[in-house]
Amino acid sequence: MVTVRVDVHFYATVPMPDAGAGPPAPVDRRCSNDDVVACYANLCRWAGTADRLGFDTMWLTEHHFQYEGYEVTPNLILFGVHLAGLTRRLRFGQFFNIVPQWHPLRLAEDFAMADILTGGRLVFGVGRGTVPREAETFGSPVASGDNEMSREADRRNREMFEEGVEVIKAAWSQERFSFSGKHFTFPPPGIPDRGSTVTHLTLIPRPLTQPVEFFQPITSPATLVYAAKAGHTGVFALGSHAYTKANWDRFGEEYATPLAPGERRCLQLIVHVGRTTQQAIERARPGLDEHVKFLSQYGRFRNLEVGAPFTFRPTVEDVRRVRAMAIGSVEEVVDVIGEWRDVLGLRHLAVFPELPGLSGDEVDEQMELLAGEVLPRLGVPLPA
């Protein structure tokens, strides 16, 4: 039997007791710094729960200037080092470091140092970004629903991302390296150094874990081909069975080397387990409605149904009907995850148990139910 690795993923949302479909609108929310502190306390708590239950990796998401309070972890490497010190064996990953918003050598240095300090317990992920107020503030363009998917912004962003990744790989894999591209030249020409000029650099430190696995979200045909050819692990989310299966299989066909079914691919799946169907629906609805209210403007749900508009706003009933999320009783969640396993030949699943408005206790309960009742019924017990 093929072993399925199971991780947990958190956006890092502040406590939000008024989550739901109604007001306030996302742009009208203002979280306080105390709210952010409370969110971080929850993440530390959930890391302990995930570690105790035997999940493999806890993933967080990079965002900046998130005054609304939905995603408030700007430095995933720093947070991962902290969480590693609070736990025993759980690994900590980045869904995703937004490469164009970083100096690539600083990102390479920070991860390398964290890899050493945590004994190899961090997992590297890279993305291109989605939010103009973040990207452009840090000096990089990005295409999004907020700028009419500008082709020029997308082209420049992709160039900066791919060059940045190339720089990181060179810095990690070579004792001496140099790089010359359209956006980056390392070292810059003409740097004086003790009677000569600098022609190469040596990154200090470099990761102990070699080679470093790169995780990348698969969000477009061009990204799919790039990530596969580059030998990255593709992360798939928020799609129907048919949409995800088509891209999942094409990724395998485009990959740099032959892959076994499900290899080098990860499915992220929003889950909410209840003792009954009705309990699950009632508890998940406010948080899902808040997610939809926030993320639909970025087109995040358009691939759940054929022909859905860019700003499609699904309901709990919609996502249950098309099996795009696992929301229901223990038996129903087992069935949905089992279907995804059969459709994709799944080897790697990242469950997403955090919805806006859920308390710390309720998210803990979700992980307990998944580890204790859902995964064992799928023949996927977590390691002790």
N, C-alpha and C positions, 0 to 999 in steps of 0.2 A: 504494500500500500504506500502511495506517495505521501510523504509528510507535508502538512500544511503549516507554514509559519504564521502566527497570529500576533499582530501588533495592535496598539491603540493610538489614535490620533486625536489631538485637541486643537481647536482654533485659539483657545484662550480668551473666552468672553467673560466680562465682568459680571457679577451678580446682577440679574435683570428681572426682577419680580413682575414687571409690567410687560413682559414679552408677549407678542401676539400679533394678529393681523391688523388691529386698529392703531390709533395714534399712541405714541409719537412716531412721526416718520423718521427713518434712519438719520437724515440730515439734521433733525431737531434734537437728537440725543446728545447729551454731554456727560461723560463719565468723570468722576473725580479721581484724584490720585489715590484716595482711600479705597475706591472701587478697584483700582489696578492692584493695590497691595492685597486686597481680598482675593482677587483672581489668582495672584501668584501663590498665595497660601493654599488655595484649592489645588493648584497644579502640583505643589509639593506633596500634598496629601494624596492625590490620585497617583502620583509616581510611586508612593509607598504601597498603595493598593495593587497597582499593576505589577510591581516587583514581587510582592507576596504571592500573587495568584499565578505567576509564571508567564505573563506575556513577554514577548521577545524584545520589542522596541517601543518606546513612547516617542511619538512624533509631535513637533510643534511647528507653527507657521509664522514666517517673518512678515511683519507689517509695521508701518510707522505712522505717527500722527493720527492714530485712530481714536479721535475724541469721542466717537460713538460708543466705544467700549466693546466692539465685537472681536477684535484680534489685537492684543496688546503686548505681544512679545517681539520686540525689535531685534534682539540678538539671541539667536537660538544656540549658538556655540557656548556663550557665556552661561545661559540658563542650563544647558546640558551638563556643563562641568559642575555646577552647583547641585543639580539633581543627582548626579552620579555619587556625590559625597553623602547624599542622604539615603542611598539605596545599596543593595547588595550585588545584584547581577543584571538588572534591567539596563538595556542600551537606550541611547537617546539620539534621535534623528532629526533632520531638518527638512520639513516639507514646506518651503524650500528656502535655501539661501538665494536671494535675488542677485545674481552675479553682476548685472549692469549697475546696480546700486552700490557695489563694493569696489574698492581698489583690489584687483585680483590677487596681488601679492600679499596684501593684508589679510584677505580671506584665507589664502593658502597658509600663511603663518599661524593665524589664530586656530584653524582647525588642526594643524600639525601639533601645536603646543597642547591643545585640548586632548588630542589622541594620546599623547604621552602621559599627561597628568591623570587621565581616567583609565589608563591601561587598555586602550582600544575600545572603549565603550560608547564612542560617538559614531554616528552613521551619517554620511555626507549626501546631501540633496541639493540640486541646483534648479533654478527656475529663471524665467525671463521677466516676471512681474506683470501686474495687471492694473495698477492704480496710478494715474498720472500725477496726483499730488505727492505721492511718494517718490516715484521714479524721477520726475523732472526736478524736484527739490534736491535730489542727490546727483543731478547732472546727467541723467540718461533719459532718452525718450521711451515711451511705451504706447502701444495701440490699445484702445479699450472702447467700450460703448460710450465713454465720455468724450472721445474725440473722433467719433465716426469711423473708428477702426482705420485710422490713417495709415495708408500703405507705406508712406515714407517713414513715419515713426516706427512702424513694425520692422521695416528693412534695417534701419539703423540700430534698433534694439537687438535684432537678431545678430547683426555683425558684432556688436559689442559683447553680447553673450558668448558667441562661439569663440571669439578671440580670447575672452577672459578665461573660458574653460581650457583652451589650449595653453595659456600661460600657466594656469594652476597645475595642469598635468606635467608640463615641462619642469616646473619648479620642484614638484614632488618626486620626479623620477630620475632626475639628472643631478650629478654632483656639481656640475657647472652648466649654466644654461644662458641663452640669450633669446630674444624674441623681437621680431619686427613685423608689424602689421599695420592696418589702416588706422586703428584707434590707439594701439599701444606699441611702444618701443622700449624694451628693457635689455640692458641699461640704456638710458638716454645717452646719445653720443657726446663725447668730449668731457666726461666727468674726470677731473684730475685726481690722481691717487698716487702720492709718493713718487713723483717724477715720471709717471706714466699716465695712461688713461684707462678707465674701466671698460673692458670689452665683454665680460661675462659676470654673472652673479651666482652666488651660492645661497640657497634658501636655508636658513637656520632658524628653527629646527625643521625637520621633515617628519612625516608620520611614521610611526613604527609599523602600523598596519599597512602592508603593501601587497598587491595594489589596492588602492582605495576604490570602493564601489561607488559609482555615481548614480543616484536616483533622480529621475526627471519626470515631471508631469507631461502626459501626452495630450495636447490640447488642439493640435492642428495637423493636417497632413505633412506640412513641411517639418514640423517638430518631430513627428513620428519617424520620418526617414532619417533626420539628423541624429536623433537619440539612438536609433537602432544601429546605424552605421558607426557611431562613436562608441558602441559597446556599453551604453548606459542601461540601467534597469528602468523600464517604463512604468509609470504610475497612472492608472486609469480610474476615473471617478465620474459619477453623475451621468450615466448613459443607460439607455435601454439595453436589453439583452442583445438585440440585433446590432445596434450601433457599436456597443463595446466589443462584441465578438468579432465584427469585421475589422476593427482597428487592432484588436489583440492579435488576431491571426496575421494581419499584414505586418505588424511589428516583428513577429517571429520570422516572416519571410524576408524582411529587409535586414535582419540582424547581421552583424559582422561575421558571426560564426554560426553553424547550425545549432538550433535550440531544441530541447525536449519540450513537450506540451507544457505550457504554463511557466517555463523557466524564464528568468530575467523579467518577469512582469508581476506587478502588484495591483490588486483591486482595493480601492478605498470604498467602504460601504457604511453609510449612516444606518445605525441600528437603534431601536428602542424596544425593550422587552417588557411585557406586562404579564401579570398572572392571568389576565383575560385579554381578549382582543379589545374590548371596550376600554379597559384600564389603559392599555398601551396607546390607543388612539387619543384618549382624553388628555393623557400626560404629554404626549409628543406634539399635539396640535399647536399649542402656543409657540413652542420653540421652533418648530418647523415653519410656521407662518412668519415668525420673525426672521429666520434665515432667508426665506423666500423674499420677504419685503426688502431685505438688505442686498442679497446677491443677484436677484433677477435682473437688476439694472445692468449687470455685467455679462448677461447672457449665460449664466452658469447652469440653467436648467433646460436649455433649448434642445439638448440631445436626449431628453427623456421620452419624447414622443415624436413620431415622424410628422414633419410639417409644422412643428411648434414654432411660434414666433420667437425672435431673439430674446425678448423680455418675458418669456413664458413664466407664469406663476402657478406652479402645481399646488394642489391641496394634498392633505394626508391620503384622501381617497385616491387621488391620481397616482401617487407614488406606490401605494399598495397594489393598485390594479396592474401596473406595468412591472411590478417587482423590482423597481429601481432602488428601493430602500427596504430594509428589513424592520418593519414596524408591526408588532402584533404580539400574540401569546408566544410562550416558549416554543410550542409546536410550530407555529407559523414562521417564526424567525429561523428555526432549524430548517424548515422547508425552503425558505428563500435563499439562505446561504448554501444549502445543498444544491439548489438549482444553479446558482452561480458557479459552484465547484464543477458541476457536470458540464455546463455550457463552455467554460473557459479552460478546463483542466487545471483548476486553480491550485497553486502551490504557496501563494503568499497573499494573506488577507490583512488589511488594516481596518479595524472596526472603529467607528466614530460614535462614541456614546454621549458626547456633550452637545446638548441643545440649549439655546438661550432660555433662561428662566429655571432650569433644573438646579436644585440645591446640591451642595457637596455630597450629602448623604445619598441623593437620588442617583448621581453619577457613579458613586461607589457601588450602589446596588446594581446598576447596569453591568458593571464589570464582574461583580459577583455572580449574577445570573448567567452571563455569557460563559464564564469560566466553569461554573458549577453545574449548569443545566443544559446550556445550548451546545457548546463545543463537544462535551463528551458524547452527546447523542449523534454527533456527526463523525464520531471516531477520531476526534482531534483533541485529545486531552492535553492540557498545558503541562509543561515539565514542572515538577515540584521545586 
